[in-house]
Amino acid sequence: MSGADGEVLFEFHRVGTYMKVVAIDGKTGVEVSVVGPATGSVELLKRTAVNKLRYVQTRDAKPGR
């Protein structure tokens, strides 16, 4: 997936009744994960992972950047 903020890579791991989604920023290598129901929407899990990734990147950004 790519967008205005750059490329995001996804990994999907099914663990029982849950799906773990790992989102990785292609440029910086920052990685986050989210877990949701395996029967749920893949797009919702991806969107949630991207939102968490953007949150972590903003939180960790140094002032003045």
Sequence and secondary structure as in RCSB ss.txt:
>XXXX:A:sequence
MSGADGEVLFEFHRVGTYMKVVAIDGKTGVEVSVVGPATGSVELLKRTAVNKLRYVQTRDAKPGR
>XXXX:A:secstr
 EETTEEEEEEEEEETTEEEEEEEETTT  EEEEEEETTS HHHHHHHHHHHHHHHHHHH  TT 
